[in-house]
């Protein structure tokens, strides 16, 4: 009897921890554009971005996944490289182990291309004016095998 109670308690704890670790992605606003993920649409958006990309820019990058580097980061990019990464909520510098997972807009486009070429599902929404991806899901977040990236507040520095 005691063994059964211990097993039930362990299962309940595992279920509670699993539920707490999976933060569901917020629903997109009702006026959000429909997701597009065809290679042609991604290529067109990338060309738009490349023609309008500022030399230096900042944005908020939110990463949702079943991983240790999930969170929201205030990121600055200069000459194609991340020069600053901070926790978007506190302003504290991001840990090096987190920074290595952060992507510039160009690196996110490349990650999308590589994933698509490998047969991994890619879903994306692009900013219609500047072409950068505002939301990208690589893999399937619903079954804990994907990562969702959201870019907001992108601006030139």
Number of C-alpha atoms within 10 A of each C-alpha: 5 7 8 9 10 11 11 12 12 12 12 12 12 12 12 11 11 12 11 10 13 15 12 12 12 7 7 10 7 6 6 9 12 10 13 15 19 12 14 10 15 22 15 13 22 22 15 17 22 15 11 13 19 16 11 16 19 23 21 20 27 20 23 23 24 18 14 11 18 19 16 20 26 24 24 22 21 15 10 16 13 18 12 15 25 19 18 18 10 9 11 12 15 20 12 9 10 17 17 11 11 21 18 19 24 17 13 16 20 14 16 25 16 13 15 18 11 9 9 15 15 23 19 21 22 24 16 13 10 17 23 25 24 18 21 24 22 20 20 16 17 13 8 12 12 19 19 20 24 18 23 16 11 18 13 13 11
